[in-house]
Amino acid sequence: MLKSLYSRHRHVFLEMLRTRRAARRLRQRDVAHLLGRGQATVSRIEAGTRRLDVIELRAWLGVLGVDFLDFMSELERRLLEHAAIDARLSSLQRTAERHGEFTVRGRTRQQ
């Protein structure tokens, strides 16, 4: 199994958490207080250096007033979108490599 601590999928997950907090106009300190945690813990979670387990995630979403199942459904949808984009990019890269093309600073060149 791949480690997800620094994956693009993790980035999507963390962005969703931060967005939900910001939508409620809560600071990290506010969320920490509601969870009975320190602000540094919230900061580490949002920065991706500390993981949340599923029970912690449920509590986190609860203090934000976000339905757990709705959040997970949206996360799944976004991850599938990213996977489709990644697959398309990989296909384009393989095609370019077969034709002897490569990209330098956004410009396609012939080998």
A tleap script that builds the chain and sets N, CA, C and O, in Angstrom:
source leaprc.protein.ff14SB
mol = sequence {
  NMET LEU LYS SER LEU TYR SER ARG HIE ARG
  HIE VAL PHE LEU GLU MET LEU ARG THR ARG
  ARG ALA ALA ARG ARG LEU ARG GLN ARG ASP
  VAL ALA HIE LEU LEU GLY ARG GLY GLN ALA
  THR VAL SER ARG ILE GLU ALA GLY THR ARG
  ARG LEU ASP VAL ILE GLU LEU ARG ALA TRP
  LEU GLY VAL LEU GLY VAL ASP PHE LEU ASP
  PHE MET SER GLU LEU GLU ARG ARG LEU LEU
  GLU HIE ALA ALA ILE ASP ALA ARG LEU SER
  SER LEU GLN ARG THR ALA GLU ARG HIE GLY
  GLU PHE THR VAL ARG GLY ARG THR ARG GLN
  CGLN
}
set mol.1.N position { 0.845 -1.176 0.000 }
set mol.1.CA position { 0.000 0.000 0.000 }
set mol.1.C position { 0.891 1.240 0.000 }
set mol.1.O position { 1.907 1.288 0.694 }
set mol.2.N position { 0.502 2.227 -0.776 }
set mol.2.CA position { 1.263 3.464 -0.863 }
set mol.2.C position { 1.091 4.306 0.392 }
set mol.2.O position { 0.017 4.342 0.993 }
set mol.3.N position { 2.162 4.978 0.773 }
set mol.3.CA position { 2.078 5.913 1.894 }
set mol.3.C position { 1.387 7.175 1.396 }
set mol.3.O position { 1.739 7.712 0.346 }
set mol.4.N position { 0.406 7.642 2.151 }
set mol.4.CA position { -0.398 8.765 1.675 }
set mol.4.C position { -0.042 10.090 2.325 }
set mol.4.O position { -0.674 11.104 2.027 }
set mol.5.N position { 0.950 10.113 3.205 }
set mol.5.CA position { 1.225 11.327 3.960 }
set mol.5.C position { 1.506 12.524 3.067 }
set mol.5.O position { 1.106 13.640 3.399 }
set mol.6.N position { 2.189 12.321 1.934 }
set mol.6.CA position { 2.533 13.432 1.064 }
set mol.6.C position { 1.961 13.278 -0.345 }
set mol.6.O position { 2.469 13.889 -1.285 }
set mol.7.N position { 0.922 12.478 -0.503 }
set mol.7.CA position { 0.344 12.246 -1.822 }
set mol.7.C position { -0.557 13.396 -2.248 }
set mol.7.O position { -0.981 14.216 -1.433 }
set mol.8.N position { -0.839 13.434 -3.552 }
set mol.8.CA position { -1.785 14.440 -4.059 }
set mol.8.C position { -3.168 14.219 -3.469 }
set mol.8.O position { -3.899 15.177 -3.222 }
set mol.9.N position { -3.529 12.965 -3.243 }
set mol.9.CA position { -4.838 12.678 -2.654 }
set mol.9.C position { -4.933 13.262 -1.250 }
set mol.9.O position { -5.975 13.784 -0.852 }
set mol.10.N position { -3.852 13.172 -0.515 }
set mol.10.CA position { -3.839 13.752 0.825 }
set mol.10.C position { -3.994 15.275 0.735 }
set mol.10.O position { -4.659 15.896 1.564 }
set mol.11.N position { -3.370 15.854 -0.279 }
set mol.11.CA position { -3.499 17.302 -0.487 }
set mol.11.C position { -4.977 17.679 -0.685 }
set mol.11.O position { -5.442 18.673 -0.127 }
set mol.12.N position { -5.695 16.905 -1.459 }
set mol.12.CA position { -7.124 17.158 -1.695 }
set mol.12.C position { -7.889 17.074 -0.376 }
set mol.12.O position { -8.707 17.941 -0.069 }
set mol.13.N position { -7.620 16.030 0.398 }
set mol.13.CA position { -8.273 15.835 1.693 }
set mol.13.C position { -8.025 17.030 2.624 }
set mol.13.O position { -8.959 17.560 3.225 }
set mol.14.N position { -6.774 17.442 2.733 }
set mol.14.CA position { -6.434 18.541 3.637 }
set mol.14.C position { -7.035 19.856 3.167 }
set mol.14.O position { -7.480 20.667 3.979 }
set mol.15.N position { -7.048 20.065 1.862 }
set mol.15.CA position { -7.667 21.274 1.325 }
set mol.15.C position { -9.154 21.313 1.679 }
set mol.15.O position { -9.687 22.372 2.007 }
set mol.16.N position { -9.812 20.178 1.614 }
set mol.16.CA position { -11.224 20.120 1.985 }
set mol.16.C position { -11.417 20.464 3.465 }
set mol.16.O position { -12.353 21.182 3.816 }
set mol.17.N position { -10.540 19.959 4.329 }
set mol.17.CA position { -10.639 20.284 5.758 }
set mol.17.C position { -10.459 21.782 5.993 }
set mol.17.O position { -11.247 22.405 6.705 }
set mol.18.N position { -9.416 22.353 5.389 }
set mol.18.CA position { -9.149 23.781 5.575 }
set mol.18.C position { -10.300 24.630 5.042 }
set mol.18.O position { -10.700 25.610 5.670 }
set mol.19.N position { -10.829 24.248 3.881 }
set mol.19.CA position { -11.931 24.993 3.270 }
set mol.19.C position { -13.166 24.979 4.158 }
set mol.19.O position { -13.839 25.996 4.321 }
set mol.20.N position { -13.456 23.816 4.728 }
set mol.20.CA position { -14.635 23.723 5.608 }
set mol.20.C position { -14.455 24.592 6.853 }
set mol.20.O position { -15.402 25.238 7.301 }
set mol.21.N position { -13.261 24.610 7.402 }
set mol.21.CA position { -12.997 25.453 8.583 }
set mol.21.C position { -13.143 26.930 8.217 }
set mol.21.O position { -13.788 27.695 8.933 }
set mol.22.N position { -12.542 27.317 7.106 }
set mol.22.CA position { -12.597 28.718 6.678 }
set mol.22.C position { -14.029 29.148 6.369 }
set mol.22.O position { -14.407 30.288 6.636 }
set mol.23.N position { -14.823 28.243 5.808 }
set mol.23.CA position { -16.220 28.564 5.483 }
set mol.23.C position { -17.023 28.895 6.746 }
set mol.23.O position { -17.962 29.690 6.706 }
set mol.24.N position { -16.648 28.287 7.843 }
set mol.24.CA position { -17.307 28.560 9.122 }
set mol.24.C position { -16.688 29.763 9.837 }
set mol.24.O position { -17.121 30.151 10.922 }
set mol.25.N position { -15.654 30.347 9.195 }
set mol.25.CA position { -14.930 31.490 9.765 }
set mol.25.C position { -14.341 31.173 11.135 }
set mol.25.O position { -14.370 31.985 12.060 }
set mol.26.N position { -13.808 29.963 11.224 }
set mol.26.CA position { -13.147 29.533 12.452 }
set mol.26.C position { -11.641 29.563 12.261 }
set mol.26.O position { -11.133 29.219 11.193 }
set mol.27.N position { -10.938 29.972 13.291 }
set mol.27.CA position { -9.480 29.902 13.276 }
set mol.27.C position { -9.058 28.519 13.750 }
set mol.27.O position { -9.857 27.778 14.323 }
set mol.28.N position { -7.815 28.182 13.511 }
set mol.28.CA position { -7.302 26.908 14.010 }
set mol.28.C position { -7.488 26.832 15.520 }
set mol.28.O position { -7.837 25.781 16.057 }
set mol.29.N position { -7.257 27.934 16.191 }
set mol.29.CA position { -7.405 27.976 17.645 }
set mol.29.C position { -8.843 27.651 18.066 }
set mol.29.O position { -9.065 26.975 19.070 }
set mol.30.N position { -9.814 28.139 17.290 }
set mol.30.CA position { -11.227 27.874 17.596 }
set mol.30.C position { -11.536 26.383 17.472 }
set mol.30.O position { -12.185 25.797 18.339 }
set mol.31.N position { -11.062 25.780 16.385 }
set mol.31.CA position { -11.295 24.347 16.178 }
set mol.31.C position { -10.615 23.551 17.289 }
set mol.31.O position { -11.190 22.601 17.822 }
set mol.32.N position { -9.401 23.936 17.632 }
set mol.32.CA position { -8.667 23.253 18.697 }
set mol.32.C position { -9.447 23.311 20.004 }
set mol.32.O position { -9.572 22.308 20.706 }
set mol.33.N position { -9.967 24.483 20.322 }
set mol.33.CA position { -10.740 24.644 21.555 }
set mol.33.C position { -11.970 23.738 21.549 }
set mol.33.O position { -12.258 23.067 22.540 }
set mol.34.N position { -12.686 23.722 20.437 }
set mol.34.CA position { -13.891 22.895 20.327 }
set mol.34.C position { -13.574 21.406 20.435 }
set mol.34.O position { -14.394 20.623 20.915 }
set mol.35.N position { -12.379 21.022 19.986 }
set mol.35.CA position { -11.973 19.612 20.034 }
set mol.35.C position { -11.267 19.252 21.342 }
set mol.35.O position { -11.039 18.075 21.622 }
set mol.36.N position { -10.924 20.252 22.132 }
set mol.36.CA position { -10.173 19.994 23.354 }
set mol.36.C position { -8.714 19.655 23.067 }
set mol.36.O position { -8.088 18.878 23.789 }
set mol.37.N position { -8.187 20.247 22.007 }
set mol.37.CA position { -6.798 20.027 21.584 }
set mol.37.C position { -6.064 21.350 21.578 }
set mol.37.O position { -6.654 22.410 21.788 }
set mol.38.N position { -4.758 21.271 21.333 }
set mol.38.CA position { -3.966 22.487 21.181 }
set mol.38.C position { -3.999 22.969 19.746 }
set mol.38.O position { -4.214 22.186 18.820 }
set mol.39.N position { -3.784 24.276 19.565 }
set mol.39.CA position { -3.774 24.850 18.223 }
set mol.39.C position { -2.681 24.225 17.373 }
set mol.39.O position { -2.856 24.067 16.165 }
set mol.40.N position { -1.557 23.868 17.981 }
set mol.40.CA position { -0.451 23.268 17.239 }
set mol.40.C position { -0.868 21.940 16.615 }
set mol.40.O position { -0.417 21.604 15.520 }
set mol.41.N position { -1.713 21.190 17.290 }
set mol.41.CA position { -2.195 19.918 16.739 }
set mol.41.C position { -3.030 20.168 15.493 }
set mol.41.O position { -2.870 19.478 14.487 }
set mol.42.N position { -3.916 21.146 15.556 }
set mol.42.CA position { -4.742 21.488 14.401 }
set mol.42.C position { -3.853 21.949 13.253 }
set mol.42.O position { -4.077 21.573 12.102 }
set mol.43.N position { -2.866 22.745 13.557 }
set mol.43.CA position { -1.939 23.229 12.538 }
set mol.43.C position { -1.198 22.064 11.874 }
set mol.43.O position { -1.080 22.024 10.649 }
set mol.44.N position { -0.702 21.125 12.670 }
set mol.44.CA position { 0.028 19.972 12.115 }
set mol.44.C position { -0.885 19.115 11.238 }
set mol.44.O position { -0.457 18.598 10.205 }
set mol.45.N position { -2.128 18.970 11.649 }
set mol.45.CA position { -3.073 18.188 10.854 }
set mol.45.C position { -3.322 18.880 9.520 }
set mol.45.O position { -3.251 18.245 8.468 }
set mol.46.N position { -3.611 20.169 9.557 }
set mol.46.CA position { -3.886 20.899 8.318 }
set mol.46.C position { -2.661 21.006 7.418 }
set mol.46.O position { -2.792 21.108 6.198 }
set mol.47.N position { -1.478 20.985 8.012 }
set mol.47.CA position { -0.242 21.034 7.219 }
set mol.47.C position { 0.120 19.662 6.661 }
set mol.47.O position { 0.979 19.553 5.786 }
set mol.48.N position { -0.527 18.623 7.161 }
set mol.48.CA position { -0.278 17.278 6.662 }
set mol.48.C position { 0.855 16.546 7.355 }
set mol.48.O position { 1.289 15.498 6.879 }
set mol.49.N position { 1.343 17.073 8.469 }
set mol.49.CA position { 2.423 16.392 9.174 }
set mol.49.C position { 1.917 15.480 10.285 }
set mol.49.O position { 2.685 14.713 10.866 }
set mol.50.N position { 0.636 15.565 10.573 }
set mol.50.CA position { 0.003 14.646 11.514 }
set mol.50.C position { -1.279 14.137 10.882 }
set mol.50.O position { -2.039 14.902 10.288 }
set mol.51.N position { -1.511 12.852 11.014 }
set mol.51.CA position { -2.702 12.233 10.434 }
set mol.51.C position { -3.882 12.270 11.393 }
set mol.51.O position { -3.726 12.379 12.609 }
set mol.52.N position { -5.056 12.177 10.806 }
set mol.52.CA position { -6.291 11.995 11.569 }
set mol.52.C position { -6.763 10.574 11.365 }
set mol.52.O position { -6.745 10.077 10.239 }
set mol.53.N position { -7.184 9.909 12.423 }
set mol.53.CA position { -7.846 8.627 12.193 }
set mol.53.C position { -9.326 8.913 11.945 }
set mol.53.O position { -9.771 10.052 12.083 }
set mol.54.N position { -10.065 7.912 11.592 }
set mol.54.CA position { -11.458 8.117 11.169 }
set mol.54.C position { -12.326 8.655 12.311 }
set mol.54.O position { -13.244 9.438 12.068 }
set mol.55.N position { -12.047 8.248 13.543 }
set mol.55.CA position { -12.826 8.747 14.687 }
set mol.55.C position { -12.516 10.224 14.930 }
set mol.55.O position { -13.419 11.010 15.216 }
set mol.56.N position { -11.238 10.603 14.816 }
set mol.56.CA position { -10.856 12.004 14.962 }
set mol.56.C position { -11.470 12.845 13.845 }
set mol.56.O position { -11.930 13.961 14.084 }
set mol.57.N position { -11.476 12.308 12.630 }
set mol.57.CA position { -12.073 13.019 11.502 }
set mol.57.C position { -13.556 13.264 11.746 }
set mol.57.O position { -14.066 14.352 11.476 }
set mol.58.N position { -14.237 12.257 12.253 }
set mol.58.CA position { -15.673 12.394 12.542 }
set mol.58.C position { -15.909 13.513 13.556 }
set mol.58.O position { -16.823 14.321 13.388 }
set mol.59.N position { -15.086 13.562 14.609 }
set mol.59.CA position { -15.210 14.618 15.619 }
set mol.59.C position { -14.892 15.980 15.009 }
set mol.59.O position { -15.589 16.959 15.274 }
set mol.60.N position { -13.844 16.042 14.197 }
set mol.60.CA position { -13.428 17.291 13.549 }
set mol.60.C position { -14.571 17.849 12.709 }
set mol.60.O position { -14.927 19.022 12.816 }
set mol.61.N position { -15.141 16.976 11.868 }
set mol.61.CA position { -16.239 17.411 11.012 }
set mol.61.C position { -17.455 17.802 11.835 }
set mol.61.O position { -18.196 18.713 11.466 }
set mol.62.N position { -17.659 17.113 12.949 }
set mol.62.CA position { -18.773 17.443 13.828 }
set mol.62.C position { -18.694 18.858 14.367 }
set mol.62.O position { -19.706 19.559 14.401 }
set mol.63.N position { -17.509 19.295 14.791 }
set mol.63.CA position { -17.387 20.661 15.309 }
set mol.63.C position { -17.517 21.695 14.200 }
set mol.63.O position { -17.829 22.857 14.460 }
set mol.64.N position { -17.279 21.272 12.964 }
set mol.64.CA position { -17.454 22.177 11.826 }
set mol.64.C position { -18.879 22.163 11.288 }
set mol.64.O position { -19.228 22.965 10.421 }
set mol.65.N position { -19.706 21.248 11.806 }
set mol.65.CA position { -21.078 21.146 11.330 }
set mol.65.C position { -21.178 20.517 9.956 }
set mol.65.O position { -22.105 20.808 9.201 }
set mol.66.N position { -20.214 19.645 9.625 }
set mol.66.CA position { -20.167 18.990 8.314 }
set mol.66.C position { -20.569 17.529 8.485 }
set mol.66.O position { -20.054 16.832 9.360 }
set mol.67.N position { -21.486 17.074 7.648 }
set mol.67.CA position { -21.910 15.678 7.686 }
set mol.67.C position { -20.770 14.776 7.207 }
set mol.67.O position { -20.210 14.983 6.131 }
set mol.68.N position { -20.441 13.785 8.016 }
set mol.68.CA position { -19.330 12.877 7.723 }
set mol.68.C position { -19.503 12.185 6.375 }
set mol.68.O position { -18.573 12.161 5.569 }
set mol.69.N position { -20.678 11.626 6.123 }
set mol.69.CA position { -20.898 10.883 4.876 }
set mol.69.C position { -20.879 11.799 3.654 }
set mol.69.O position { -20.382 11.409 2.598 }
set mol.70.N position { -21.411 13.000 3.786 }
set mol.70.CA position { -21.338 13.960 2.677 }
set mol.70.C position { -19.892 14.323 2.374 }
set mol.70.O position { -19.496 14.407 1.211 }
set mol.71.N position { -19.106 14.539 3.425 }
set mol.71.CA position { -17.690 14.871 3.254 }
set mol.71.C position { -16.967 13.732 2.542 }
set mol.71.O position { -16.199 13.965 1.609 }
set mol.72.N position { -17.214 12.508 2.981 }
set mol.72.CA position { -16.537 11.353 2.382 }
set mol.72.C position { -16.967 11.147 0.931 }
set mol.72.O position { -16.145 10.771 0.096 }
set mol.73.N position { -18.220 11.383 0.623 }
set mol.73.CA position { -18.695 11.269 -0.761 }
set mol.73.C position { -18.007 12.296 -1.653 }
set mol.73.O position { -17.580 11.980 -2.763 }
set mol.74.N position { -17.905 13.521 -1.159 }
set mol.74.CA position { -17.228 14.552 -1.948 }
set mol.74.C position { -15.741 14.233 -2.103 }
set mol.74.O position { -15.172 14.439 -3.175 }
set mol.75.N position { -15.115 13.734 -1.044 }
set mol.75.CA position { -13.708 13.349 -1.125 }
set mol.75.C position { -13.522 12.272 -2.191 }
set mol.75.O position { -12.605 12.360 -3.008 }
set mol.76.N position { -14.371 11.274 -2.187 }
set mol.76.CA position { -14.272 10.200 -3.181 }
set mol.76.C position { -14.436 10.747 -4.600 }
set mol.76.O position { -13.690 10.367 -5.503 }
set mol.77.N position { -15.400 11.629 -4.793 }
set mol.77.CA position { -15.620 12.223 -6.113 }
set mol.77.C position { -14.383 12.987 -6.569 }
set mol.77.O position { -13.944 12.840 -7.710 }
set mol.78.N position { -13.825 13.798 -5.683 }
set mol.78.CA position { -12.638 14.576 -6.042 }
set mol.78.C position { -11.425 13.684 -6.321 }
set mol.78.O position { -10.653 13.953 -7.241 }
set mol.79.N position { -11.262 12.636 -5.536 }
set mol.79.CA position { -10.129 11.737 -5.759 }
set mol.79.C position { -10.263 11.016 -7.095 }
set mol.79.O position { -9.269 10.812 -7.791 }
set mol.80.N position { -11.477 10.633 -7.456 }
set mol.80.CA position { -11.695 9.995 -8.754 }
set mol.80.C position { -11.405 10.968 -9.892 }
set mol.80.O position { -10.849 10.576 -10.918 }
set mol.81.N position { -11.777 12.229 -9.716 }
set mol.81.CA position { -11.462 13.249 -10.727 }
set mol.81.C position { -9.959 13.396 -10.892 }
set mol.81.O position { -9.457 13.458 -12.015 }
set mol.82.N position { -9.241 13.452 -9.783 }
set mol.82.CA position { -7.782 13.573 -9.850 }
set mol.82.C position { -7.147 12.344 -10.484 }
set mol.82.O position { -6.183 12.458 -11.241 }
set mol.83.N position { -7.685 11.171 -10.176 }
set mol.83.CA position { -7.151 9.940 -10.773 }
set mol.83.C position { -7.354 9.953 -12.282 }
set mol.83.O position { -6.481 9.512 -13.029 }
set mol.84.N position { -8.500 10.456 -12.736 }
set mol.84.CA position { -8.766 10.529 -14.172 }
set mol.84.C position { -7.817 11.516 -14.846 }
set mol.84.O position { -7.318 11.251 -15.940 }
set mol.85.N position { -7.572 12.634 -14.206 }
set mol.85.CA position { -6.632 13.621 -14.753 }
set mol.85.C position { -5.229 13.032 -14.806 }
set mol.85.O position { -4.529 13.186 -15.807 }
set mol.86.N position { -4.814 12.358 -13.733 }
set mol.86.CA position { -3.486 11.739 -13.695 }
set mol.86.C position { -3.338 10.696 -14.802 }
set mol.86.O position { -2.294 10.612 -15.448 }
set mol.87.N position { -4.387 9.904 -15.016 }
set mol.87.CA position { -4.339 8.875 -16.051 }
set mol.87.C position { -4.210 9.518 -17.436 }
set mol.87.O position { -3.456 9.032 -18.280 }
set mol.88.N position { -4.938 10.597 -17.664 }
set mol.88.CA position { -4.867 11.290 -18.949 }
set mol.88.C position { -3.481 11.891 -19.180 }
set mol.88.O position { -2.941 11.805 -20.283 }
set mol.89.N position { -2.907 12.497 -18.145 }
set mol.89.CA position { -1.556 13.059 -18.260 }
set mol.89.C position { -0.527 11.976 -18.544 }
set mol.89.O position { 0.368 12.166 -19.367 }
set mol.90.N position { -0.653 10.842 -17.864 }
set mol.90.CA position { 0.279 9.729 -18.097 }
set mol.90.C position { 0.179 9.236 -19.526 }
set mol.90.O position { 1.193 8.933 -20.155 }
set mol.91.N position { -1.034 9.154 -20.041 }
set mol.91.CA position { -1.240 8.717 -21.414 }
set mol.91.C position { -0.599 9.695 -22.391 }
set mol.91.O position { 0.048 9.284 -23.355 }
set mol.92.N position { -0.778 10.977 -22.144 }
set mol.92.CA position { -0.175 11.991 -23.012 }
set mol.92.C position { 1.351 11.947 -22.953 }
set mol.92.O position { 2.020 12.117 -23.973 }
set mol.93.N position { 1.896 11.720 -21.768 }
set mol.93.CA position { 3.354 11.632 -21.629 }
set mol.93.C position { 3.903 10.417 -22.378 }
set mol.93.O position { 4.932 10.507 -23.048 }
set mol.94.N position { 3.217 9.292 -22.261 }
set mol.94.CA position { 3.669 8.083 -22.976 }
set mol.94.C position { 3.621 8.298 -24.481 }
set mol.94.O position { 4.533 7.883 -25.197 }
set mol.95.N position { 2.566 8.944 -24.966 }
set mol.95.CA position { 2.443 9.232 -26.392 }
set mol.95.C position { 3.575 10.147 -26.846 }
set mol.95.O position { 4.185 9.912 -27.890 }
set mol.96.N position { 3.856 11.180 -26.072 }
set mol.96.CA position { 4.936 12.110 -26.425 }
set mol.96.C position { 6.282 11.394 -26.440 }
set mol.96.O position { 7.104 11.643 -27.321 }
set mol.97.N position { 6.514 10.510 -25.479 }
set mol.97.CA position { 7.778 9.772 -25.427 }
set mol.97.C position { 7.930 8.855 -26.643 }
set mol.97.O position { 9.029 8.712 -27.180 }
set mol.98.N position { 6.837 8.240 -27.073 }
set mol.98.CA position { 6.891 7.355 -28.244 }
set mol.98.C position { 7.227 8.132 -29.506 }
set mol.98.O position { 7.845 7.598 -30.428 }
set mol.99.N position { 6.818 9.394 -29.545 }
set mol.99.CA position { 7.058 10.217 -30.721 }
set mol.99.C position { 8.317 11.065 -30.591 }
set mol.99.O position { 8.574 11.927 -31.431 }
set mol.100.N position { 9.099 10.825 -29.550 }
set mol.100.CA position { 10.352 11.541 -29.369 }
set mol.100.C position { 10.188 12.977 -28.955 }
set mol.100.O position { 11.065 13.801 -29.214 }
set mol.101.N position { 9.068 13.299 -28.306 }
set mol.101.CA position { 8.841 14.656 -27.847 }
set mol.101.C position { 9.070 14.728 -26.341 }
set mol.101.O position { 8.893 13.742 -25.625 }
set mol.102.N position { 9.452 15.867 -25.889 }
set mol.102.CA position { 9.570 16.095 -24.458 }
set mol.102.C position { 9.211 17.548 -24.184 }
set mol.102.O position { 9.176 18.368 -25.100 }
set mol.103.N position { 8.945 17.863 -22.921 }
set mol.103.CA position { 8.496 19.206 -22.574 }
set mol.103.C position { 9.566 19.924 -21.770 }
set mol.103.O position { 10.114 19.380 -20.812 }
set mol.104.N position { 9.856 21.160 -22.176 }
set mol.104.CA position { 10.774 22.017 -21.448 }
set mol.104.C position { 10.045 23.320 -21.164 }
set mol.104.O position { 9.704 24.061 -22.086 }
set mol.105.N position { 9.807 23.598 -19.883 }
set mol.105.CA position { 9.117 24.823 -19.472 }
set mol.105.C position { 7.830 25.055 -20.247 }
set mol.105.O position { 7.566 26.161 -20.717 }
set mol.106.N position { 7.038 24.005 -20.375 }
set mol.106.CA position { 5.745 24.122 -21.006 }
set mol.106.C position { 5.761 24.117 -22.515 }
set mol.106.O position { 4.704 24.237 -23.135 }
set mol.107.N position { 6.928 23.983 -23.133 }
set mol.107.CA position { 7.014 23.966 -24.591 }
set mol.107.C position { 7.448 22.581 -25.057 }
set mol.107.O position { 8.406 22.014 -24.533 }
set mol.108.N position { 6.751 22.050 -26.026 }
set mol.108.CA position { 7.067 20.735 -26.554 }
set mol.108.C position { 8.192 20.845 -27.576 }
set mol.108.O position { 8.169 21.699 -28.462 }
set mol.109.N position { 9.162 19.975 -27.435 }
set mol.109.CA position { 10.325 19.960 -28.340 }
set mol.109.C position { 10.516 18.557 -28.904 }
set mol.109.O position { 10.100 17.573 -28.292 }
set mol.110.N position { 11.137 18.469 -30.056 }
set mol.110.CA position { 11.498 17.196 -30.665 }
set mol.110.C position { 12.889 16.801 -30.206 }
set mol.110.O position { 13.747 17.662 -30.013 }
set mol.111.N position { 13.120 15.510 -30.030 }
set mol.111.CA position { 14.465 15.042 -29.669 }
set mol.111.C position { 15.320 14.924 -30.879 }
set mol.111.O position { 16.486 14.544 -30.776 }
savepdb mol mol.pdb
quit
